């Protein structure tokens, strides 16, 4: 659920160039298809974290979301 949320938010043509969007989609796809063996290397997570920060600066802050009852804290 969270990987799809990241893909939804970061798939932003106003912030990222096409090759960066392709990289984001590939990274999230790797997470989604690693069902039986989770992806444990840092590279993918570092890239996505960098993209989240870039998106945050481009949009000048976070977006407000309603609480999702399906997520447990």
C-alpha positions in Angstrom: 0.0 0.0 0.0 2.8 2.4 0.9 4.9 1.6 -2.2 1.8 2.4 -4.4 1.3 5.7 -2.5 4.9 6.7 -3.1 4.5 5.8 -6.8 1.3 7.8 -7.0 2.8 10.9 -5.4 6.2 10.9 -7.1 4.8 10.2 -10.6 4.8 13.9 -11.2 5.7 15.4 -14.6 5.9 18.8 -13.1 8.8 17.8 -10.8 10.7 15.0 -12.5 12.1 14.4 -16.0 10.9 11.3 -17.9 14.1 9.3 -17.2 13.7 10.0 -13.5 10.0 9.0 -13.6 11.1 5.8 -15.2 13.7 5.1 -12.5 11.0 5.8 -9.8 8.6 3.4 -11.5 11.3 0.7 -11.8 12.3 1.1 -8.1 8.8 0.9 -6.8 8.1 -2.1 -9.1 11.1 -3.9 -7.6 9.6 -3.3 -4.1 6.2 -4.6 -5.3 7.6 -7.7 -6.9 9.9 -8.7 -4.1 7.1 -10.4 -2.2 9.0 -13.6 -1.1 12.4 -12.1 -0.8 12.4 -8.4 0.3 14.8 -6.1 -1.4 17.5 -5.3 1.1 20.1 -3.2 -0.7 20.3 0.5 0.2 20.5 1.9 -3.3 16.8 1.7 -4.1 15.7 3.1 -0.8 18.3 5.9 -1.0 17.1 6.9 -4.5 13.4 6.9 -3.4 14.2 8.9 -0.3 16.1 11.5 -2.4 13.1 11.7 -4.8 10.7 12.3 -1.9 12.9 15.2 -0.6 13.2 16.6 -4.2 9.4 16.4 -4.5 8.9 18.0 -1.1 11.1 21.0 -2.0 9.5 21.4 -5.5 6.0 21.4 -3.9 7.1 23.6 -1.0 5.9 21.2 1.7 4.0 18.1 2.5 0.5 17.3 1.4 -2.3 16.7 3.9 -3.9 13.3 3.8 -6.8 11.8 5.8 -6.0 9.0 8.1 -6.2 5.6 6.5 -7.8 3.2 8.9 -6.1 0.3 7.0 -2.6 1.4 8.2 -1.6 0.4 11.7 0.7 2.6 13.7 
